[in-house]
Amino acid sequence: MLLWLLMIGGVGALALAFMAMRGPSAGKAVKRRIELIKERHGDVIAGNAQAQIRKLFAERASRWEGYASTLIPKPALLRKRLEMTGKEISLSKYSMICLGVVAGVTILLMIRGAPLVLSLLVGMFFGIGGPHFVIGKLIKRRVNKFTNNFPDAIELMVRGLRSGLPITETLGIVASEIPGPVGVEFRMVADKMKIGRTMEVALQETADRLGTPEFQFFVITLAIQRETGGNLAETLSNLADVLRKRAQMKLKIRAMSSESKASAYIVGSLPFIVFGLVYMINPHYMGGFFTDQRLIVAGIGGMVWMGIGAAIMAKMVNFEI
């Protein structure tokens, strides 16, 4: 019975993590807009009641957010990473996912007979490292989408400038015409400019949040052109060509280093594959790594040395352009 309850709890934790990482739902967003319209133009009493309910939920969410900010080290940096994913993941959701993974992995290892200290350490490793790895992957995927579509956005701006439109209008055109993260980021820039922010400040805030050198090149180009003058359309056209060549160079380097990366993956995963196969054939032979203190220390030492080797190999095949 306890095993079934633990399995149900683990499935629930995974479902919660999936719902948190999936981001906002389009249906919920439409429903929220309809409710706002009803509050604005409908019955005043019903609108006030809905506003009070939403205020209570916001206060509760902010309370959990405050608790997570006090427990998590460097909450501002983590909040920036969560914003870079492009999904609505708050610190409270992130902390709940981490705690759920830690608890699930710890309980499963204790059921398998592992000591409490080892189970807790492994649970903390997966509970802290797993969500951090997933957030990094989401950031990398969004940044890659932005980088791939960014030269097209610059070309669209060049065509608008050559047709006589000002730079502010071309930013709005990019926000409405380019799909994906590029359109979202330029839409945020346009919204900030509508509420009184200058174009330089809005673009610099977006560059700081994205952290991509391509967008930083774009911001620096606009700043230099604003101070020195010149043909902005020609400058942006040259920048788009440079960014396309930069992307081609990245693909070429990735193709040339793919063999080394494959070798590193094979060498790094081979010990774990062998351990799993031997454990499946003879569990008692490998079970000492979960119960014997000496084997536990030896296994942790081996994993540390393997981690150092994997970090060195990853550094060797990582090239900055």
Salt bridges, closest charged atoms under 4 A:
GLU39 OE2 - ARG54 NH1 2.79
ASP152 OD1 - ARG244 NH2 2.90
GLU185 OE2 - ARG142 NH2 2.90
GLU185 OE1 - ARG209 NH2 2.29
GLU200 OE2 - ARG226 NH1 2.99
GLU205 OE1 - LYS192 NZ 2.96
GLU205 OE2 - ARG197 NH1 2.42
GLU214 OE2 - ARG246 NE 2.89
GLU214 OE2 - LYS250 NZ 3.34
GLU234 OE1 - ARG162 NH2 3.55
ASP241 OD2 - LYS245 NZ 3.40
ASP292 OD2 - ARG294 NH2 3.38
